Amino acid sequence: MSQIADRVDAENAARPGAPTTHPEFDRLVRTMWRLRQPDGCPWDREQTHRSITKNMVEEAYEAVEAIEAGDDAHLVEELGDVLEQVVLHAQIAADEGRFTIDDVVRGLNEKLVRRHPHVFGEHAAAGDGGEVQDIWDEVKAAERAASGAGERSYGLLDSVPASLPALMQCQKISKRAAKAGFEWEDVDGVWAKVAEERAEFEREQPGSPERAAEFGDLLFALVNVARWEGVDAEEALAHANRKFRRRWRAMEEAASRDGAELGSLSTERLNELWDRAKEEEPR
């Protein structure tokens, strides 16, 4: 694969406007290396892959928040924090003699080339994103077979990380199951499933583990409605969260102007403030 990657890189480099050197990246790698030296930073030196696992997730979410806010300066900072996690993990591994940042970058580049035969190979050009996804799945299946993974029992859903947030994980596994033929005939069938799950939820005792489990099934069914409607459930819920935050903040400001706090107001007054915040919100 390295020969193919070399050929592709030579072709890429010959194109007008192609990026060339990135000295700041090398400087970052050297800075992280220095922080992990015996006379470096005590905190950085004592970190392990496991000790900073949650940092990777938190930094990624903060980058997404900057994207949603349309704040370029903040996004530059947050993408830097995500990159810091990558470089730190690579340096931890390098210190243990396992792999280096070059292995990470080389592996990523070769995978990008391998999984885009419609750009870098002899595969016919893809007409749209759906065709690209089909090509991607074909290449991944070939990779598993070549690595020997095909010799063991490999389930359809095994490649969906169980560590993903539940809503995002639900979207991915329901999409894959549907692609394998486990699907309703139309969206009405999905709504019927939602009604069925709601009825099962309501039959269970309030506060019981069984009722909680049925609520999970109800959520799963609703995510399938989103899939049928072409809605990203994760983004839809994130949008609803942002909208609620905006309206709640407007309620707090309105109450403050009246010299009151929300916690001291009646339910009727809170509903009035909510309706006002909703009406005054730009469409």
N, C-alpha and C positions, 0 to 999 in steps of 0.2 A: 504493500500500500504506500510506502514511503516514496517509491519511484513515481507513482501516480500523483501523490501530493506535491512532489517536486516539480513535475511537469505542469500541474495546474497552477502552482505558485509562480512559475516562470511566465506562464501565459497571463496570469493576473497582473504581475508586475509590469508587463509590457503594455498594459492598457493605459491610456492617458488618464491622469488624475489618480492613479493607484496609490494608496498609502505606502510610505517607505519605512523609515526607521521610527522607533518609539523609545527614545532615550529615557523618558520619564518612567516607563514601565520598568526598565532595568534599575533605575534609581530606587524605585519602590521595593523591588526584590532585595536589593542590597540593604535598604533600611530595615526591612523585616529580618533579614539575616543577622544584622548587627544587634537588633533588639533581643534576639535569642542567644547571643553569645554569653559566655560565662560572666562577663562584666556588663551585660546588657540590663534589660528591665526585668526585675524579679517576677512581675505578673506575667509578662509574655513568656518567660522561660518556664514557668510552671504549668502552662496550659497544655491540654491534651485535646485530641479530636472530640472526645466525649464532653469535656468540660465546657466547650464553647459551642456545642450543638445548637442550643437555643438562640445564640447570637445570630447564626446564619438565617434562621427563620425571621427573627425580629428585624434585622436589617433589610431583608427582602420586602417585608411588609411596609417598612418606612419608605423604601424607594417607590413602592406602588402608591403610597399616600402622596408623595411629591408629584408623581405623574398625574394623579387625579386632580391635584391642585393647580396643575399647569405652571408650576414654579421651577424654572430651569436652574436657578442658582441652588435651590434646595435639592433638586434632582442630581446635580453634579456631586454634591456632598454625599448624598445617600448612595449613589452608585459607587462612590469611592469607598464607603463603608462596606458595601457588599463585596467589592474587590478585595478589601483588606481581609475579609474572612477567607476568601479563596487563597490568597497569598500566605496567610498565616497557617492554614491547614497544610498547604504544600511545604512550608518551611518546617513544620512539626514533623512531617513525614521524611523530609530530607535529613533532618537531624537524626532520625532513627534509621537512616539508610534504606528507606522503603521506596520512595519516588521523589521527584522534584517538580518544580513548577514547569519546567520544560516538558516533562512527561505529560502533565495535565494539558498544556497548550497543544502539544503535538497530537495527543489523542483526540482532542476536540477538533482540531483542524482536519485530521484524517477522517473523522466521523462525518463532519460537514460535507467533505468531498464525496465520501462513500454514499451518503444518504441523499445526495442531489445529483443522481446520474442524468437527470433531465437538464442539468446546467453544465456539469463537468464531464459527463460520460457520453455514451452513444445512445442513451434512451431518448425517445422522442420528447420534444418539449411538452411540458404540462400545460393544459389549457386553463385550469383554475386550481384554487386551493384544495378542492376535493380530490382532484387527481394527484396532487402533491402528497396528500395524506395517504392515498393508496400506495403510491410509490414508496413512501417512508415505511409503511407497514411491511411491504414486501422485502425491503432491504433489511429491516430489523429481524424478520423471520429468517432470512438467509444468514444473518450474523449469528443468530442463536444456533442454527444448524452447523455452521462452520466451527463454532466454539465448543460444540459437543453438547450444548444445552438441549438440542433436539433429541438427544439419546435418553433423556430423562422425561418424566411426566411434567410437561410445562403447560400450566393452565392459562386460559385466555386472559385472566385478570391478574396474573402473577406480576406483570410488569407495571401495574398501577401501585405506586408506593402506599403502604398502609399508614405512613406517617403524614400523608396529605391531610389538610383540614377536611372534616367530614363532608361538607357540602361539595367541595371541589372533587373529592374522591368519588362521591355519589354520581356526579356528572360523568366522570370518565368511565366508571364501570358500567353504568346504564347504557352509555353510548356504545361500548364494546359489545355488550350483550345484545343490543338491538342490531348491530352490524352482523352478528352471528345468526340472526333470524329470530331471536327471542324478543318479539315486538308485537304491539297492538296493530290492528288494521287501520285505525284512524285515531284522532285525538279524542273523539267522544269516548272511545274505549278507555283511554287513560283517565278521563274525568270520572268515568264509572268506577275505576279502580280507586280514585281518591275518595269517592263516596263510600265505597266498601270499607276502606281503611278507617275512615272517620267513624263509621258505625261500629267497627270492631274496637276502636279506641273508646268510644262512649260506653260500650258494654262492660269495660273493665272498672274495677274499684278505684275511685280517685286516690291518688297517692301511692298506688301499688306499682311494683316493678313491671307488671304486665301492662299497665296503662302507659307507662313510659316507653316500653318496647313498641306498643302499637302506635304511639306518637311518632316514633322513628320511622315506622312503616309509612305513616301518613306523609311525612316529610319526603321520603324517598319517592312516593308516588307523585308529589307535587313537582319534584325535580324533573321527572319524566314529562310532565306537562310542559315545563320550560323548554326541554329538549325538542319536543314536537313543535313548539311555537318559535323555535330559533332564538330563544332567550338564554343568555348566560346567567344561570341562577346565582352564581357567586357575585357577579357584577350587579345584578338586579337587587340582591339583598344589601350589598354595599351602598348602592344608591339610596335605598330606603333608609339605611342607617344615617347617611349624610343628611338626608331630608329631615329626619326626626331631630337630629342634632341642631340643625338650623332653626327649626321651629321652636324647639325647647329653649334655645338661646334667646330667641325673640320674646318668648314668654317671660323669661327671667328679666330681660331688660324692661319689658312693660311693667312687670310687678315692681321692679326697683324704682321706676319713675313714680309709682304710687306709694313708695316708701314701705313696701311689703316684700316678704320672701314667699316663694311658691309653696313651701311647706306649711305656711300658716293659712293658706287660702282654701276655701271650700271646693269640693269637686265641681260644683256648678260654675264657680269663678274660673277654675282651671280650664274647663271646657270652653268658656267664653274667650279666654286668652288664646287657647289653641286655635279656635275658629278664626280669630283675628289674624294670628300669625299665618294661617293657611291662606286667608284672603289676600293678605299684603305681600305674600311671596311672589316674586316675578315668575311668570309662566315661561 
